[in-house]
Amino acid sequence: MTLQAPTTLRPRPAFLPEYLETLGLLERLHRLLLDVIKDEFERLGQLDINAVQALLLFNVGQNEVTAGELKSRGYYQGSNVSYNLKKLVELGYMHHERSEMDRRSVRVRLTDRGAAVRDRVAELFCRHADGMEARALIGLDGMAEANNLLKRMERYWGDQIRYIY
């Protein structure tokens, strides 16, 4: 990611190039994660589900949630949650039912078939963690440090959205 238009308002912060590189890495890492999941399911011959849907099933796990909670809890990052939920229900990966308290609200949870996908993604992630550790790509301390940094960026960006008005 590069800053295309020069700004004349004020000098650029010294770490701007590294910040822009981090932003680009975050985008690429998310796309690569989806590609890795897609490749795993293609290797297994399970072509009826896409990577976004498999990751959604993994994130839901054993929880029962509403569609709105999928985004607020960070289980789903996209904008078309209704489409993916409908598809997962049609394919038998998720069960849905209207809430007794609020008939407008729909609660979803994994079926046994959805739990099997969740388990496949969990196994994939375990293999990745084992591989990174075995190759000494990143250790526990390095991962914890990276997570702390990303959480601070997440908080900062969240604050920017909340206080924009």
C-alpha positions as CSV (number, residue, x, y, z in Angstrom):
1,M,0.0,0.0,0.0
2,T,1.4,3.4,-0.9
3,L,0.4,6.9,-0.3
4,Q,-0.3,8.2,-3.8
5,A,-1.1,11.9,-3.4
6,P,1.4,14.0,-1.6
7,T,0.0,16.1,1.2
8,T,0.9,19.7,1.8
9,L,-1.0,20.1,5.0
10,R,1.7,18.9,7.3
11,P,4.8,16.7,7.4
12,R,4.3,13.0,7.2
13,P,5.0,11.0,10.3
14,A,8.3,9.2,10.2
15,F,6.7,5.7,10.5
16,L,4.1,6.3,7.8
17,P,5.8,4.0,5.3
18,E,5.9,1.2,7.9
19,Y,2.2,1.9,8.8
20,L,1.2,1.6,5.1
21,E,3.2,-1.6,4.8
22,T,1.3,-3.0,7.8
23,L,-2.0,-2.1,6.2
24,G,-1.1,-3.8,3.0
25,L,0.1,-6.9,4.9
26,L,-3.1,-7.1,6.8
27,E,-5.1,-7.0,3.6
28,R,-2.9,-9.6,1.9
29,L,-2.9,-11.9,5.0
30,H,-6.7,-12.0,5.1
31,R,-6.8,-12.9,1.4
32,L,-4.1,-15.5,1.8
33,L,-6.0,-17.0,4.8
34,L,-9.1,-17.4,2.6
35,D,-7.0,-18.9,-0.2
36,V,-5.4,-21.4,2.2
37,I,-8.8,-22.5,3.5
38,K,-10.2,-22.7,0.0
39,D,-7.3,-24.9,-1.1
40,E,-7.8,-27.2,1.9
41,F,-11.4,-27.8,1.0
42,E,-10.6,-28.3,-2.6
43,R,-8.0,-30.9,-1.6
44,L,-10.6,-32.6,0.5
45,G,-13.1,-32.5,-2.5
46,Q,-15.6,-30.5,-0.5
47,L,-16.6,-27.9,-3.1
48,D,-20.1,-26.9,-1.9
49,I,-18.7,-24.4,0.6
50,N,-16.4,-21.5,0.1
51,A,-13.6,-20.2,2.4
52,V,-15.6,-17.3,3.8
53,Q,-18.4,-19.7,4.8
54,A,-16.0,-22.2,6.3
55,L,-14.3,-19.5,8.4
56,L,-17.7,-18.3,9.5
57,L,-18.6,-21.8,10.7
58,F,-15.2,-22.0,12.5
59,N,-15.8,-18.7,14.2
60,V,-19.3,-19.5,15.4
61,G,-18.1,-22.8,16.9
62,Q,-20.4,-24.1,19.5
63,N,-22.2,-20.8,20.1
64,E,-25.8,-20.0,19.2
65,V,-26.0,-16.4,17.9
66,T,-28.2,-14.0,16.1
67,A,-27.2,-12.8,12.6
68,G,-26.4,-9.4,14.1
69,E,-24.1,-10.9,16.6
70,L,-22.0,-12.5,13.9
71,K,-20.6,-9.1,13.0
72,S,-20.6,-7.6,16.5
73,R,-18.7,-10.5,17.9
74,G,-16.2,-10.5,15.0
75,Y,-17.3,-13.9,13.6
76,Y,-18.0,-12.4,10.2
77,Q,-16.2,-9.5,8.5
78,G,-18.1,-9.2,5.2
79,S,-21.1,-7.2,4.2
80,N,-23.3,-10.1,2.8
81,V,-23.9,-12.0,6.0
82,S,-27.6,-12.8,5.1
83,Y,-26.6,-14.4,1.8
84,N,-24.0,-16.7,3.5
85,L,-26.3,-17.6,6.3
86,K,-29.1,-18.5,3.9
87,K,-26.6,-20.6,1.9
88,L,-25.2,-22.4,4.9
89,V,-28.8,-23.2,6.1
90,E,-29.8,-24.5,2.7
91,L,-26.7,-26.7,2.5
92,G,-27.3,-28.1,6.0
93,Y,-24.3,-26.6,7.8
94,M,-26.4,-24.3,10.0
95,H,-29.7,-24.5,11.8
96,H,-31.8,-21.4,12.2
97,E,-34.9,-20.6,14.2
98,R,-36.9,-17.6,15.1
99,S,-36.4,-16.3,18.6
100,E,-39.4,-16.9,20.9
101,M,-38.9,-13.4,22.4
102,D,-38.5,-11.4,19.2
103,R,-39.9,-13.0,16.1
104,R,-37.8,-10.7,13.9
105,S,-34.6,-12.2,15.3
106,V,-33.2,-15.4,14.0
107,R,-30.8,-17.5,16.0
108,V,-28.3,-19.8,14.3
109,R,-26.0,-22.6,15.3
110,L,-24.0,-25.3,13.6
111,T,-25.5,-28.6,12.6
112,D,-23.4,-31.8,12.8
113,R,-22.3,-31.1,9.2
114,G,-21.3,-27.6,10.1
115,A,-19.4,-28.8,13.2
116,A,-17.4,-31.2,10.9
117,V,-16.3,-28.2,8.8
118,R,-15.4,-26.3,11.9
119,D,-13.3,-29.2,13.0
120,R,-11.5,-29.4,9.6
121,V,-10.6,-25.7,9.8
122,A,-9.5,-26.1,13.4
123,E,-7.2,-29.0,12.3
124,L,-5.8,-26.9,9.5
125,F,-5.0,-24.1,11.9
126,C,-3.4,-26.6,14.3
127,R,-1.2,-27.8,11.5
128,H,-0.2,-24.2,10.7
129,A,0.7,-23.4,14.3
130,D,2.7,-26.6,14.5
131,G,4.5,-25.8,11.2
132,M,5.3,-22.2,12.2
133,E,6.6,-23.4,15.6
134,A,8.6,-26.3,14.1
135,R,10.3,-23.9,11.6
136,A,10.9,-21.3,14.3
137,L,9.0,-18.7,12.1
138,I,7.5,-17.1,15.2
139,G,7.4,-18.1,18.8
140,L,4.9,-17.7,21.5
141,D,6.3,-14.4,22.6
142,G,6.4,-13.0,19.1
143,M,2.8,-14.1,18.4
144,A,1.7,-12.5,21.7
145,E,3.6,-9.3,20.8
146,A,2.0,-9.2,17.3
147,N,-1.5,-9.8,18.8
148,N,-1.0,-7.0,21.3
149,L,0.1,-4.6,18.6
150,L,-2.9,-5.5,16.4
151,K,-5.3,-5.1,19.3
152,R,-4.0,-1.6,19.9
153,M,-4.5,-0.8,16.3
154,E,-8.0,-2.2,16.4
155,R,-8.8,-0.1,19.5
156,Y,-7.4,3.0,17.8
157,W,-9.4,2.5,14.6
158,G,-12.5,1.7,16.6
159,D,-12.1,4.9,18.5
160,Q,-11.8,6.8,15.2
161,I,-15.1,5.5,14.1
162,R,-16.9,6.1,17.4
163,Y,-15.7,9.7,17.7
164,I,-16.1,10.8,14.2
165,Y,-19.3,12.6,14.8
